[in-house]
Amino acid sequence: MKTGVKRALVLELFDKQGGRCCYCDRPMVILPRGRDQNRPDAATLEHLITGRRKGWTKRHNMAAACRECNNMRGSAMDWCTFKTYRMGEFWEFISGCKDL
């Protein structure tokens, strides 16, 4: 994906999500190109379905995520499970299963 197209998509998704990460729901920042892009709260493009699982770089498969979540998720966990983990709901679910 070309840099200009990628940046436009990040801005579109950032606005659509109210400037919040799709996983942890914390506020993100949009930074000028080349400036401190490694900040944990920098907005990045995230593939919801990863390339390893036939995920494509199409608008319907993309979301804006903070760099911290984007780096943390990797490709081992599907996006929905990772979101429940980041929101603290995963452990609630596990502890609820123990009570059954």
Sequence and secondary structure as in RCSB ss.txt:
>XXXX:A:sequence
MKTGVKRALVLELFDKQGGRCCYCDRPMVILPRGRDQNRPDAATLEHLITGRRKGWTKRHNMAAACRECNNMRGS
AMDWCTFKTYRMGEFWEFISGCKDL
>XXXX:A:secstr
  HHHHHHHHHHHHHHTTTB TTT  B B   TTSSTT TTBEEEEESS GGGT  SSGGGEEEEEHHHHHHHTT
TS HHHHHHHHTTHHHHHHHHHHT 
